[in-house]
Amino acid sequence: MNVQEQIKKYITSQPEPKRSDMQELHRIILQVMPACKLWFLDGKNSENKTVSNPNIGYGIHTIKYADGKTREFYQIGMSANKTGISVYIFGIKNKLYLAQTYGKKLGKASVSGYCIKFKTLRDINVDILEAAIRFGVEASN
């Protein structure tokens, strides 16, 4: 199964309204990043033990470690969680930026250094979420 098939299977496995919200977010992110690399992480480690929620990734962000080694990861991510959806925005140096810039304008969402969590798209301002995603893509390029 290729990455696109894994993503489709993951999204369609979600209950409504989460499924429709994730399909819409997937469309929005691909509109922002039309030629991006797609990722699908099933949430399992090398021993096949579940260590996180499965997640969809978009784009490439290079992580540089203190020892000088680098690793590629995605720039923008999305996953279903127990109460809703999480959108991850990696590569923003200032960990307060998302909350300070977009937090109050987003609506009913919790915002951390790199994660925006919300129950449904109806609870948030989707244009503000898209602006945060666009900023994250530009910041990590």
N, C-alpha and C positions, 0 to 999 in steps of 0.2 A: 504494500500500500504506500503510495507516495504522500508527500507532505500535504498537498491540497486535499487528498482523500481523507487523511487523518483529521485535518481541521474540520472538514465537512461533517465527518462522523461525530466528532466531539461536540460541535455546535448542535447538530440535530439530536444528540442524546440528552440535551438539556430540557427540562420542563418549561412550558410557557409560563410567564412571558419572557423568561430569561433567554430562551432560544431565539426569539425574534429580536430582542435587544442585542444579543451577541452577533446575530447576522447583520444587523444595522451597523454596529460598531466595526465589524470586519469590513463592511463596504466603505465606511468613512475612512478608516485607516488606510485601506488600499487606494482610496481617492487621494489622500495626502501623500502616500508613498507608492505610486503605481508600479514601479519597477523593483521594489524591494525584495530581498531574500525573505522567504517564509520559513518559519521554524515551527515544529510541534514537539513539545516536551511532555512525555506522558506522566511525569511526576514520580518516576521510579528510579532508584539508584542501580548500580551495577549488580547488586544481589537481587534485583527485581522487587525490592521493598518500596512501598509508597512512602515518599518523603515530602511531597508537596502536591498541591492541586495540579492537574494537567494545565498547560498553558500554551498559548499561541504567541509566536514572536514575529516581529516585523523589522527588517533592516539589519544592519551590522554595526555593533558598537565594540570597540576594542578596549578591553580592560587591561590596565597596566598595573602590575603588582610591585610591591616595594623591592623585591629581589630582581626587578627588571624584566621578568617574564611577562608575556602578554597572552590574552585569551580572547577569542571572539565570542560575543553574546549578542542578543538582539537589542535594538534601541527601544522599541515599544513592545509591550506585552499585554495580553489580556487573558484572564481566567475567570471561571465561575468559582464562587465560594459559597459557603452555606447560606449566607443571607443575600447574595446578589452577585455583583461583578466587580473585579479589580482590574484597573488599567495601570500598567507599570511604565514609567518614563525614565529611562536610564541615561546617564551622561550629563546631567545638570550638576555642576560643581557645588553650587550653593544649595544645601539641603533644606533651607527654609523657603526657597524661591517659589516652589509650587503652591505651598500653603498661603504664603503672603500675597502672591500675585493672583491666584485663581480661586483660593479657598472660599472666600465669602461670596464670590460671583457664581460659583458652581451650583449652589442649591444644597439639597440634602446629600452631602457626601463627606467622607472623612478623607483628609489629605495628609500624607506624611512626606518625607523627603523625596520619595520616588513613586508613591502609590496613591491612586485615587480610587476609593471604594464607594459604591452606591448600590442601592437596592434595585432600582429600575431606571431606565432612561427618562421616564416621566418625572422622576424626582430631581433631575439635574438640567442645567442649561447645556445642551449638546454643543452649541456654538462655542461656549467657553471651554468645554472639554477638548474640542477640536483645536482651539487656539493653543491649549496647553500641549497637546500632542505635536502640533507644528513647531512650537518653541523647542520642545525636547529633541525633535529631529534636527533642527538647525543648530542647537547647542552642542550636539554630539558629532556634527560633521566638521 
